[in-house]
Amino acid sequence: MHILTIGAAGMLGRKVTQRLVDDKGLDGQTIDTMTLVDVIAPEAPTSFDGTTNRIAVDLSAPGTAADLIATRPDVIFHFAAIVSGEAEADFEKGYRINLDGTRDLFEAIRRAHLEDGYFPRVVFASSIAVVGAPLPFPIPDDFHTTPLTSYGTQKAISELLLADYTRHGFFDGIGIRLPTLCIRPGKPNKAASGFFSSILREPLVGQPAVLPVPDDIRHWHTSPRSAVGFMIHAATMNLSQLGARRNLSMPGLSATVGEQIEALRRVAGDAAVALIRREPDAAITRMCEGWAPGFEATRARALGFTAEDSFDDIIRHHIEDELDGAQ
């Protein structure tokens, strides 16, 4: 089996790749080749016995998608994107990376299908940003996609493309609408939602963190551990169960910032909470007030997707996975 991961240098791409190696295959099949693609050369997974191709390239560059599909990978994970804040600030870059690159990939697969019947599984990382306020709580699975950001618009268009290319039989596709990943490891990125992670991640290692919004801001979260599980399940499940509705809102945990902080207090104590510094930012607060507070995710749960039930568990999983169990 040949796995192609686009956006493999990012956190989710790295974790999914390593999970495939640790599981010694996918859906009972041995993986003999991994092609890992990003704008910087992705790291090779540890302890992989097969062939690893590490490619530094921009998916939206002319001819790139066709070159990647020429090797006929069996399963394609598409994680490549620029995040919400950057896509909003740089309109042209957001559409080039988040939409044009995705369309190029789908088109390359379509042409290969017409040439020799090529028919891969495509797992696309979408986002809850495809919906926009005013929003009910919880948000039902059939709620309309009316995004209020360029990032959400780019993901929503890509979802429609994925469903249509799948309907025509060019590939077997599924779009995974990821909740905000928390606690995201590493350094802060340009995502407007980054503070949800930083107010927990930094205090857990004795560093200060800035909170720009009020404690009553509510949002929809899941852990990186659960997100990896979503992607692996999407790559192995029988997608005929989805019918024509190929994009799924994933299960997660609805919590206010205040509830996040209290979970941190329970797990790490008052000293960790004291490292959070409140610096109100009206622009970020206005943006957050239009974000999704939580989803029913009934379809996804019925199809076997699972996530944490408490923020205490999300914090403990971060400690186990990123801090070697120590805090």
Phi, psi and omega in degrees: 000141180245123179252129173249123178241116179258124190091032188285344179276346179286168184303311183292320177300317179297315184291321178295317179301313181293325178298319179298320178293314181297326179280353179059040176138189180221121178055040178081359180256140179284136176267119179260339181221135172237125174251116186249122190233138172194176179288340167242153184297120179293155174287146175284142178292153178278143173067029176265126185271347183272197180271130177244121175256119181250115188236126175260108183199155176268120183303329183279355178291140183306131176085347184296310183300317180297321179296319181292322182283341179301335179276356176055058176297149182280321180230134181239119171262125181245100180252350190297129178190157163261149192280175193301311182297319180290320179295328179287322183283328183239089187303310184295316180296320180300314180289326180294313184282310190278337180244306185298319178297321178294316179297319178301319179297311181298321179293321178297321177293318180300315181295323177293322178298316180293333181283315187215015178082010179308134187211083182273168167273131178241121177250114187252128178277103176261200188206153174291353177292355178289348174253160180211157182299152003283140186237139171284169175221119359282160181278124181288162182298330184263018180293143186291151179267104178229072184295152180246014176226159176296320179301312179297322178296317179296320177291320180295318177297318179297322176300316179296319178297315180301315181295320183287318178295326176292317179302324180280355176082021180279329174202172179255100191247151173216135176253127183255110178279101184282135165295172172297129182278125185211122012263123179283124181285170176088205182268158177301142175251192184270010178293136179296337181272007188299333182295334178303323178277318188295328180289350175250315186298309183294312178300331179295340178244022173079020181248152180285159178216149181258133176249112185267358187233163178292161181294341184270004174294126182249142182209172186250122188232157163210166181272158171304324179300314179293322180299320176299317177299322177302313186292319179294318179297319180296330181281345186242341186285165176280106186284351176296340178295339183280338186063221181277346183270090191268359182244129189237134169281125185279154173294159180190204184227124176271126181209148171276164175300320178299322178291326174301313183296320179293326175295319176300319180298317181295322184275319189241353174094173183295328183298322179292316180297325182296344179279353179276123181251123182275118177228088185304137178230110185296324182293315179293321179298315179300319179297315183294329181295343177262003182273163185290127178278338181165154185239153172291317180053036183295316180298313183297317179297319180294335180267006172100007176278136183226157178210175181295156179256351181214153178287334174302318179294321178300317179294317180295323178295323176296317179298317179293316188275329187246338183244020179056032177079001183250147178205000000 
